[in-house]
Amino acid sequence: MAIFRSASGEGHTEVVLTAGNPYGSRTLVVERDEDSSVAYLCAPDGGVRGAVWLANHRPAPAVIDLSRVNAGLPPLMPRAGTLHPQGRRPLGQLTPLWFEEGDGVALYEEDDLLAVIPGWADMHRGMPGYARDAVGESPFAWALSEALEGLRPRISNAHSYWRWRRAEGSWPSFQEFVMGHLERALGPAGRYWDAGGDRLPTVGITERPPHGERGFTVLSTVGMSCQRMPTVEQWLDTPGAYARIELAVATRDDPRDAALLLVWLAQYPWHSVTWLGNGHTAKWYHDPSTFPLGAGYSGVLMQADAPNMPDMSGFAFGGEVVRWLWLTPVTAEALTS
């Protein structure tokens, strides 16, 4: 049985808030009817990735009201699971605060933290978000008060990050910071291309022509490390050491061809809500015959310590180390092995 139904407008519900994250990869939808309110975290295809009950607006039932669940209506929290068993007034002004990664969101009522849907919330696995009015753990919501110690640093970081990001000059200062590091590691810059267009994250590509004893050109992204990648904490115990990356590729041929690989992957983690790391592979999104680095290849391997490549270490942002992943072309067989 699906405890939550999708945010599809089924039943006699009203959508009171719809807010997309800055990367266009998740949308927060808050629905209500006369009896209760619920929040959904949705993917671009409309699929629900996380959900949390917010409030009852009438006296709570003793047990789960399955008729509401089956009708696709916002669930009513049973009496034992809510701080307000008699119900509470309709919600006031709602404001979302997206996590830096874009895969989770905090929801405020006026200035009070109402709920949090983290990136790992999954209603199909019985892992809802956290709600201020919830007591204990139920299929609809877990108590926000019991999780604040772990969530508060993420929320505080989100406030600080978006305040900085919206400030005038934040991106140029970061860009200058990265370019200075790359000049020390690789030598003077050549051309620079915009790889982000009008969508966040803002990312560019810098060209570093042969310099000193290095007889090949290096291309690097500039801007991926400005925001942490989503979902890293779901896979690694020390996400702070792996959540910020830039990509690099070396070539002796036309740099504009190799740059297409960086354009392809520069915004991928945030738009697809995933992460890239050492040993990961990516299959070229188009026909293999169009692969930029020659026939016979179908994708790339990413390596943090690629052999015979320049040392790119020594750069950090937000108190976290930035790792450069080098892209190496691989065959279709390597992608499936």
C-alpha positions as CSV (number, residue, x, y, z in Angstrom):
1,M,0.0,0.0,0.0
2,A,1.3,3.5,-0.9
3,I,1.0,5.6,2.2
4,F,1.4,8.8,0.2
5,R,-0.1,9.3,-3.2
6,S,1.5,11.5,-5.8
7,A,1.1,15.3,-5.9
8,S,-1.2,15.0,-8.9
9,G,-4.2,16.9,-7.8
10,E,-6.3,13.8,-7.3
11,G,-9.2,14.3,-5.0
12,H,-10.5,17.6,-3.7
13,T,-7.2,19.2,-2.9
14,E,-5.7,22.7,-3.3
15,V,-2.1,23.4,-4.2
16,V,-1.0,26.2,-1.9
17,L,2.7,26.3,-2.9
18,T,4.8,25.2,-5.9
19,A,8.5,26.1,-5.8
20,G,11.3,24.7,-7.9
21,N,14.9,24.4,-6.8
22,P,17.6,26.6,-8.4
23,Y,18.8,23.8,-10.7
24,G,15.4,22.8,-12.1
25,S,15.7,19.2,-10.8
26,R,13.2,19.2,-7.9
27,T,9.9,20.9,-7.2
28,L,8.3,21.3,-3.8
29,V,4.5,21.1,-3.9
30,V,2.3,21.7,-0.8
31,E,-1.2,20.5,-1.0
32,R,-4.1,20.7,1.5
33,D,-7.8,20.2,1.9
34,E,-10.1,21.0,4.7
35,D,-8.6,18.3,6.9
36,S,-4.8,18.2,6.4
37,S,-1.8,19.5,4.6
38,V,1.2,17.6,3.0
39,A,4.4,18.5,1.1
40,Y,5.8,16.5,-1.8
41,L,9.3,16.7,-3.3
42,C,8.8,16.0,-7.0
43,A,11.1,15.2,-10.0
44,P,10.7,16.9,-13.4
45,D,8.6,13.9,-14.6
46,G,6.1,14.5,-11.8
47,G,7.3,11.5,-9.8
48,V,7.3,12.0,-6.0
49,R,10.8,11.6,-4.5
50,G,9.9,12.5,-0.9
51,A,6.9,13.5,1.1
52,V,5.9,14.7,4.6
53,W,2.7,15.3,6.4
54,L,2.5,18.8,7.8
55,A,-0.6,19.3,9.8
56,N,-4.1,18.1,10.7
57,H,-6.8,20.7,10.5
58,R,-9.5,18.6,12.3
59,P,-9.4,16.2,15.2
60,A,-7.0,13.3,14.5
61,P,-8.4,9.7,14.0
62,A,-7.2,6.9,16.3
63,V,-5.7,5.0,13.3
64,I,-4.7,5.7,9.7
65,D,-7.7,6.7,7.6
66,L,-7.2,4.4,4.6
67,S,-10.1,5.8,2.7
68,R,-8.3,9.2,2.5
69,V,-5.1,7.5,1.4
70,N,-6.8,5.4,-1.3
71,A,-8.7,8.6,-2.5
72,G,-5.4,10.4,-3.1
73,L,-6.1,13.0,-0.4
74,P,-3.5,14.4,2.0
75,P,-3.2,11.9,4.9
76,L,-4.5,12.5,8.4
77,M,-1.9,11.8,11.1
78,P,-3.3,9.4,13.7
79,R,-3.7,10.8,17.2
80,A,-0.6,9.4,18.7
81,G,1.6,10.9,16.0
82,T,0.7,14.6,16.3
83,L,1.4,17.4,18.8
84,H,-2.1,18.8,18.0
85,P,-4.5,15.9,18.2
86,Q,-7.4,18.4,18.0
87,G,-6.1,19.8,14.8
88,R,-4.7,23.3,14.1
89,R,-5.5,26.2,11.9
90,P,-4.6,26.3,8.2
91,L,-0.9,26.9,7.5
92,G,0.3,30.5,7.2
93,Q,2.9,32.0,4.8
94,L,5.1,29.2,3.5
95,T,8.7,29.7,2.3
96,P,11.1,27.1,1.0
97,L,14.9,27.0,1.7
98,W,16.7,24.6,-0.7
99,F,19.8,22.8,0.4
100,E,23.0,23.9,-1.4
101,E,22.9,20.6,-3.4
102,G,19.3,21.1,-4.4
103,D,18.1,17.6,-3.4
104,G,16.5,18.6,-0.1
105,V,14.5,21.4,1.2
106,A,13.4,23.1,4.5
107,L,10.0,24.6,4.7
108,Y,9.2,27.6,6.9
109,E,5.8,28.8,8.1
110,E,6.3,32.5,8.7
111,D,9.7,32.4,10.4
112,D,9.3,29.0,12.1
113,L,10.8,25.8,10.7
114,L,7.8,23.7,9.7
115,A,9.3,20.7,7.9
116,V,12.4,19.2,6.2
117,I,12.5,16.8,3.3
118,P,16.1,15.6,2.9
119,G,17.4,14.2,-0.3
120,W,17.4,10.7,1.0
121,A,13.7,10.8,1.9
122,D,11.8,8.0,0.1
123,M,8.2,7.3,0.7
124,H,8.3,3.9,-1.0
125,R,10.8,2.8,1.6
126,G,8.9,4.2,4.5
127,M,11.3,7.2,5.0
128,P,9.3,10.4,5.1
129,G,10.5,13.8,5.8
130,Y,10.5,15.6,9.2
131,A,7.6,17.7,10.5
132,R,7.4,20.1,13.4
133,D,4.0,18.8,14.5
134,A,5.0,15.1,14.3
135,V,5.6,12.9,17.3
136,G,8.0,10.0,17.0
137,E,8.2,8.1,13.7
138,S,5.2,7.3,11.5
139,P,4.8,6.5,7.8
140,F,3.7,10.1,7.3
141,A,6.4,12.0,9.1
142,W,9.2,11.8,11.6
143,A,9.5,14.3,14.5
144,L,11.6,17.3,13.4
145,S,12.6,18.0,17.0
146,E,14.4,14.6,17.2
147,A,16.5,15.3,14.1
148,L,17.4,18.9,14.5
149,E,20.9,18.2,15.8
150,G,21.8,16.6,12.5
151,L,19.7,18.9,10.3
152,R,20.6,22.2,11.8
153,P,24.1,22.5,10.2
154,R,22.6,21.7,6.8
155,I,19.9,24.3,7.2
156,S,22.4,26.9,8.5
157,N,24.7,26.2,5.6
158,A,21.8,26.6,3.1
159,H,21.0,30.0,4.6
160,S,24.6,31.1,4.3
161,Y,25.2,29.7,0.9
162,W,22.2,31.3,-0.9
163,R,22.8,34.6,0.9
164,W,26.4,34.6,-0.4
165,R,25.3,33.3,-3.9
166,R,22.8,36.2,-4.3
167,A,25.3,38.8,-3.2
168,E,26.8,41.1,-5.9
169,G,30.2,39.9,-7.0
170,S,30.0,36.4,-5.5
171,W,30.5,34.5,-8.8
172,P,33.3,36.8,-10.2
173,S,35.2,36.4,-6.9
174,F,34.8,32.6,-7.0
175,Q,35.8,32.5,-10.6
176,E,38.9,34.5,-10.0
177,F,39.8,32.3,-7.1
178,V,39.7,29.1,-9.2
179,M,41.4,30.7,-12.2
180,G,44.3,31.8,-9.9
181,H,44.7,28.3,-8.7
182,L,44.7,26.9,-12.2
183,E,47.3,29.4,-13.3
184,R,49.6,28.3,-10.5
185,A,49.0,24.6,-11.4
186,L,48.9,24.8,-15.2
187,G,50.2,28.1,-16.4
188,P,48.5,31.0,-18.2
189,A,45.0,30.8,-19.5
190,G,43.9,30.6,-23.1
191,R,40.3,30.8,-24.2
192,Y,37.3,30.7,-21.9
193,W,33.8,29.3,-22.7
194,D,30.5,29.5,-20.9
195,A,29.2,26.0,-20.2
196,G,26.2,26.9,-18.2
197,G,23.9,29.0,-20.3
198,D,21.1,30.6,-18.3
199,R,20.8,27.7,-15.9
200,L,22.5,27.1,-12.6
201,P,25.0,26.0,-11.7
202,T,27.1,28.6,-13.4
203,V,30.0,26.8,-15.0
204,G,32.8,27.9,-17.5
205,I,35.6,26.1,-19.3
206,T,39.1,27.4,-19.2
207,E,41.8,26.4,-21.7
208,R,45.4,26.0,-20.6
209,P,47.7,25.7,-23.6
210,P,51.0,23.7,-23.4
211,H,53.3,25.3,-20.8
212,G,56.8,24.5,-19.6
213,E,57.5,20.8,-20.0
214,R,53.8,20.0,-20.5
215,G,53.3,19.4,-24.2
216,F,49.5,19.1,-24.2
217,T,46.5,21.4,-23.5
218,V,44.4,21.0,-20.4
219,L,40.8,22.0,-20.2
220,S,39.1,22.5,-16.8
221,T,35.6,23.4,-15.6
222,V,35.3,26.4,-13.5
223,G,32.3,26.5,-11.2
224,M,31.3,22.9,-10.4
225,S,32.9,23.2,-7.0
226,C,31.0,26.3,-6.2
227,Q,28.1,24.0,-4.9
228,R,28.2,20.6,-3.4
229,M,27.0,17.7,-5.5
230,P,23.7,16.0,-4.5
231,T,23.4,12.5,-2.8
232,V,27.0,12.1,-1.8
233,E,26.1,11.5,1.8
234,Q,23.9,8.6,0.8
235,W,27.0,6.7,-0.5
236,L,30.0,7.9,1.5
237,D,30.7,8.3,5.2
238,T,32.8,11.4,4.7
239,P,30.9,13.3,2.1
240,G,32.8,16.6,2.8
241,A,35.9,15.1,1.1
242,Y,34.1,14.2,-2.1
243,A,31.2,16.6,-2.5
244,R,33.1,19.3,-4.5
245,I,34.7,18.6,-7.8
246,E,35.9,20.1,-11.1
247,L,36.5,18.1,-14.3
248,A,39.6,18.2,-16.5
249,V,40.6,16.7,-19.8
250,A,44.0,16.7,-21.6
251,T,44.3,16.8,-25.4
252,R,46.9,17.3,-28.1
253,D,44.2,17.9,-30.7
254,D,41.7,20.8,-31.2
255,P,40.7,21.8,-27.6
256,R,37.2,22.7,-28.8
257,D,36.5,19.0,-29.4
258,A,37.6,18.0,-25.9
259,A,35.6,20.9,-24.4
260,L,32.4,19.3,-25.5
261,L,32.9,16.6,-22.9
262,L,33.0,19.2,-20.2
263,V,29.9,21.0,-21.6
264,W,28.2,17.6,-21.4
265,L,29.0,16.8,-17.8
266,A,29.5,20.2,-16.1
267,Q,25.9,20.6,-14.9
268,Y,25.0,16.9,-14.9
269,P,25.1,16.2,-11.1
270,W,22.6,19.0,-10.2
271,H,20.3,18.5,-13.1
272,S,20.2,14.7,-12.7
273,V,20.5,14.7,-8.8
274,T,23.5,12.5,-8.6
275,W,27.3,12.7,-8.0
276,L,30.5,12.0,-9.9
277,G,33.5,10.5,-8.3
278,N,36.8,8.6,-8.9
279,G,36.2,5.5,-11.0
280,H,32.8,6.5,-12.2
281,T,32.0,6.2,-15.9
282,A,29.6,8.1,-18.1
283,K,28.2,7.0,-21.4
284,W,28.2,9.6,-24.2
285,Y,24.6,10.9,-24.5
286,H,24.5,10.8,-28.3
287,D,25.5,8.4,-31.1
288,P,29.0,7.0,-30.5
289,S,30.1,8.2,-33.9
290,T,29.8,11.8,-32.6
291,F,32.0,11.2,-29.6
292,P,34.4,14.3,-29.5
293,L,37.7,12.4,-29.0
294,G,37.4,10.0,-31.9
295,A,35.7,6.9,-33.2
296,G,35.8,3.7,-31.1
297,Y,35.0,5.5,-27.9
298,S,31.6,5.6,-26.2
299,G,32.1,7.4,-23.0
300,V,34.6,8.5,-20.3
301,L,36.3,7.2,-17.2
302,M,36.8,9.7,-14.3
303,Q,40.0,9.5,-12.3
304,A,41.1,11.6,-9.3
305,D,44.7,10.6,-9.8
306,A,45.1,10.0,-13.5
307,P,48.7,8.9,-14.4
308,N,51.0,11.5,-16.0
309,M,48.6,14.4,-15.4
310,P,49.4,17.6,-13.5
311,D,48.9,17.9,-9.8
312,M,45.7,19.9,-9.2
313,S,45.5,19.6,-5.4
314,G,45.6,22.5,-3.0
315,F,42.2,24.2,-3.7
316,A,39.3,24.3,-1.3
317,F,35.9,26.0,-1.1
318,G,33.4,26.3,1.7
319,G,35.9,24.6,4.0
320,E,36.0,21.5,1.8
321,V,38.7,20.2,-0.5
322,V,38.0,20.3,-4.2
323,R,39.0,17.2,-6.3
324,W,39.8,17.4,-10.0
325,L,38.5,14.4,-11.9
326,W,40.3,13.7,-15.2
327,L,38.3,12.4,-18.1
328,T,39.7,9.5,-20.2
329,P,37.9,8.1,-23.2
330,V,36.8,4.5,-23.0
331,T,35.1,2.0,-25.2
332,A,31.6,0.5,-24.9
333,E,33.1,-2.7,-23.5
334,A,34.8,-0.7,-20.7
335,L,31.5,1.0,-19.8
336,T,29.8,-2.3,-19.2
337,S,32.6,-4.2,-17.5
